[in-house]
């Protein structure tokens, strides 16, 4: 079972690398998408970190000042 999975993964990467060697534009697009994906993951982590250090949200919808208006 594991041998079959390893064989399929090797085949997939062999086909991917063969395609990237064949076309320079596909290589550029692949690198660009990898950089964009890494930036998205890092950006999400940084945003989650900063949201986590914000003070707790206080709801201002039902205060006595808002009810008078």
C-alpha positions as a Markdown table, in Angstrom:
| # | Residue | x | y | z |
|---|---|---|---|---|
| 1 | Unk | 0.0 | 0.0 | 0.0 |
| 2 | Unk | 2.8 | 2.4 | 1.0 |
| 3 | Unk | 4.8 | 1.4 | -2.1 |
| 4 | Unk | 1.9 | 2.2 | -4.3 |
| 5 | Unk | 1.5 | 5.7 | -2.8 |
| 6 | Unk | 5.2 | 6.4 | -3.1 |
| 7 | Unk | 5.2 | 5.3 | -6.7 |
| 8 | Unk | 2.2 | 7.6 | -7.5 |
| 9 | Unk | 3.9 | 10.6 | -5.7 |
| 10 | Unk | 7.1 | 10.0 | -7.7 |
| 11 | Unk | 5.2 | 9.8 | -10.9 |
| 12 | Unk | 3.3 | 13.0 | -10.2 |
| 13 | Unk | 6.5 | 14.9 | -9.4 |
| 14 | Unk | 8.3 | 13.4 | -12.4 |
| 15 | Unk | 5.5 | 14.7 | -14.7 |
| 16 | Unk | 5.4 | 18.1 | -13.0 |
| 17 | Unk | 9.2 | 18.6 | -13.3 |
| 18 | Unk | 9.1 | 17.4 | -16.9 |
| 19 | Unk | 6.4 | 20.0 | -17.7 |
| 20 | Unk | 8.4 | 22.7 | -15.9 |
| 21 | Unk | 11.5 | 21.9 | -17.9 |
| 22 | Unk | 9.5 | 22.1 | -21.1 |
| 23 | Unk | 7.9 | 25.5 | -20.6 |
| 24 | Unk | 9.6 | 28.6 | -19.1 |
| 25 | Unk | 6.3 | 30.4 | -18.6 |
| 26 | Unk | 4.9 | 27.5 | -16.6 |
| 27 | Unk | 8.0 | 27.6 | -14.4 |
| 28 | Unk | 7.5 | 31.3 | -13.8 |
| 29 | Unk | 3.9 | 30.8 | -13.0 |
| 30 | Unk | 4.7 | 27.9 | -10.7 |
| 31 | Unk | 7.3 | 30.0 | -8.8 |
| 32 | Unk | 4.9 | 33.0 | -8.7 |
| 33 | Unk | 2.1 | 30.9 | -7.3 |
| 34 | Unk | 4.4 | 29.3 | -4.7 |
| 35 | Unk | 5.5 | 32.8 | -3.5 |
| 36 | Unk | 1.9 | 34.0 | -3.4 |
| 37 | Unk | 0.8 | 30.9 | -1.4 |
| 38 | Unk | 3.6 | 31.3 | 1.1 |
| 39 | Unk | 2.7 | 35.0 | 1.4 |
| 40 | Unk | -0.9 | 34.2 | 2.0 |
| 41 | Unk | 0.0 | 31.6 | 4.7 |
| 42 | Unk | 2.4 | 34.0 | 6.4 |
| 43 | Unk | 0.0 | 37.0 | 6.1 |
| 44 | Unk | -2.8 | 34.9 | 7.7 |
| 45 | Unk | -0.6 | 33.9 | 10.6 |
| 46 | Unk | 0.6 | 37.5 | 11.2 |
| 47 | Unk | -3.0 | 38.8 | 11.0 |
| 48 | Unk | -4.2 | 36.1 | 13.4 |
| 49 | Unk | -1.4 | 37.0 | 15.8 |
| 50 | Unk | -2.3 | 40.7 | 15.8 |
| 51 | Unk | -6.0 | 40.0 | 16.1 |
| 52 | Unk | -5.2 | 37.9 | 19.1 |
| 53 | Unk | -3.5 | 40.7 | 20.9 |
| 54 | Unk | -6.3 | 43.2 | 20.4 |
| 55 | Unk | -8.4 | 44.1 | 23.4 |
| 56 | Unk | -11.8 | 42.3 | 23.7 |
| 57 | Unk | -14.6 | 43.7 | 21.6 |
| 58 | Unk | -17.2 | 45.7 | 23.5 |
| 59 | Unk | -20.6 | 45.9 | 21.9 |
| 60 | Unk | -21.8 | 49.5 | 21.7 |
| 61 | Unk | -25.2 | 48.8 | 20.2 |
| 62 | Unk | -27.2 | 48.7 | 23.4 |
| 63 | Unk | -25.7 | 51.4 | 25.6 |
| 64 | Unk | -27.9 | 54.0 | 27.3 |
| 65 | Unk | -26.6 | 56.7 | 25.0 |
| 66 | Unk | -27.6 | 54.8 | 21.9 |
| 67 | Unk | -31.0 | 54.0 | 23.2 |
| 68 | Unk | -31.8 | 57.8 | 23.7 |
| 69 | Unk | -31.2 | 58.6 | 20.1 |
